[in-house]
Amino acid sequence: MLSLQIPKHIWIEMYDSERDACDVIVEMEDRNMFTAVFVTLPYLRRQMELSLAVCNQLPDAQPVRYAALETPHLVVESLDRDTIEDTIDNLLTLENFEAVFTQVTEEPATTDTSTTRTTTAEAKLVPTNGTRATQEIAAVVISDVLVVEGD
């Protein structure tokens, strides 16, 4: 069964330093927004070299190259717009987009009249799920994103 989600906008924020990684924000037609980090193999190599440099400075650490990635990363051959958009399309087609991307829009506020009440304003201040950011943070991120039209 094919996914019914259709991207409305895709924003790409290239990292300034090595240009081997970027943040991608996707707004779906239903206004839900998702984000993910796209990286290339040189990015992974650089992370491994940085880990080795840190290990070499610590007396009790063994000198070893490794990359410990704290958040999900999508490894792609290049960071051009076509590759990123095609990857997103494939993830949607294979129905694993939401397993890789993190949703950054909040869920609707819920009201529990038996114990405490949560207003919409309060819900926007506190993420409703540990992996989701507030709508305000997503709006700030989008307003600061550099849109890359291609290489």
C-alpha positions in Angstrom: 0.0 0.0 0.0 1.5 3.3 -1.0 1.7 6.3 1.4 -0.8 9.0 0.9 1.5 11.7 2.3 2.7 14.2 -0.2 5.4 16.8 0.5 4.3 20.4 0.0 7.7 22.1 0.7 11.3 20.8 1.3 13.8 23.1 2.9 17.5 22.3 2.9 20.0 23.9 5.3 23.6 23.1 4.3 26.1 22.9 7.1 28.6 25.7 6.6 31.8 23.9 7.5 32.5 21.0 5.1 29.2 20.9 3.1 29.0 17.2 3.7 25.8 17.3 5.9 22.6 19.2 5.9 19.3 19.4 7.8 16.2 18.8 5.7 12.7 19.9 6.8 9.7 18.6 5.0 6.2 20.1 5.2 3.5 17.7 4.1 0.2 18.7 2.5 -1.5 18.1 5.8 0.8 20.8 7.4 2.7 18.2 9.5 6.5 18.9 9.4 9.3 16.5 9.7 13.1 16.8 9.9 16.2 14.6 9.3 19.9 14.9 8.9 21.4 13.9 5.5 25.1 13.1 5.4 27.7 11.8 2.9 30.4 9.3 3.4 33.1 12.0 3.9 31.0 13.3 6.9 31.2 9.9 8.5 35.0 9.7 7.8 35.4 13.2 9.4 33.4 12.1 12.5 35.7 9.1 12.8 38.8 11.2 12.6 37.5 13.6 15.2 36.8 10.6 17.5 40.4 9.4 17.0 41.7 12.8 17.8 39.8 12.9 21.0 40.9 9.4 22.0 44.5 10.3 21.4 44.2 13.2 23.9 42.8 11.0 26.7 45.3 8.8 28.6 42.9 5.9 29.3 41.3 5.8 25.9 42.3 3.4 23.1 43.1 5.1 19.8 40.2 4.0 17.5 38.2 5.6 14.7 34.4 5.5 15.2 31.3 7.5 14.6 28.7 7.6 17.3 25.6 9.3 15.7 23.1 10.5 18.3 20.2 11.2 16.0 19.1 9.3 12.9 21.1 10.2 9.8 20.4 9.4 6.2 23.6 8.5 4.3 23.4 9.6 0.7 25.9 9.8 -2.2 25.5 13.5 -2.6 23.6 16.4 -1.1 22.1 17.8 -4.3 18.4 18.6 -4.3 17.5 15.8 -6.7 19.1 13.2 -4.5 17.4 14.5 -1.4 14.0 14.7 -3.0 14.3 11.3 -4.6 15.3 9.8 -1.3 12.3 11.4 0.4 10.0 10.0 -2.4 11.5 6.5 -2.0 11.0 6.6 1.8 7.4 7.6 1.3 6.9 4.9 -1.3 8.5 2.3 0.9 6.4 3.6 3.8 9.3 4.1 6.2 9.5 7.9 6.0 8.2 8.4 9.5 10.7 5.8 10.9 13.6 8.0 9.6 12.3 11.5 9.9 11.4 13.2 13.2 8.0 15.0 13.3 8.4 18.5 14.6 4.8 19.6 14.7 2.9 19.1 17.8 -0.1 16.9 18.4 -3.3 18.6 19.3 -3.6 19.6 22.9 -5.6 17.3 25.1 -7.8 18.3 28.0 -8.1 16.0 31.0 -10.9 17.4 33.2 -10.4 14.8 35.9 -6.9 16.0 37.0 -5.3 18.9 35.3 -6.2 21.0 32.3 -3.8 21.6 29.4 -4.4 24.7 27.4 -3.3 25.1 23.8 -0.7 27.7 24.9 0.8 25.3 27.5 0.8 22.5 25.0 2.9 24.7 22.6 5.5 25.2 25.4 6.0 21.5 26.2 6.6 18.9 23.5 3.8 16.2 23.6 6.3 13.5 22.7 10.0 13.2 23.5 10.9 13.1 19.8 8.8 16.1 18.8 9.6 19.8 19.0 7.1 22.6 19.4 5.6 24.4 16.5 7.4 27.6 17.5 10.8 25.9 17.3 9.9 24.5 13.9 8.9 27.9 12.7 12.1 29.5 13.9 14.2 26.7 12.2 12.4 27.2 9.0 12.8 31.0 9.0 16.5 30.5 9.5 17.0 27.8 6.8 19.0 28.5 3.7 17.2 26.9 0.8 19.7 25.3 -1.6 18.5 25.1 -5.1 21.2 22.6 -6.2 24.9 22.4 -6.8 
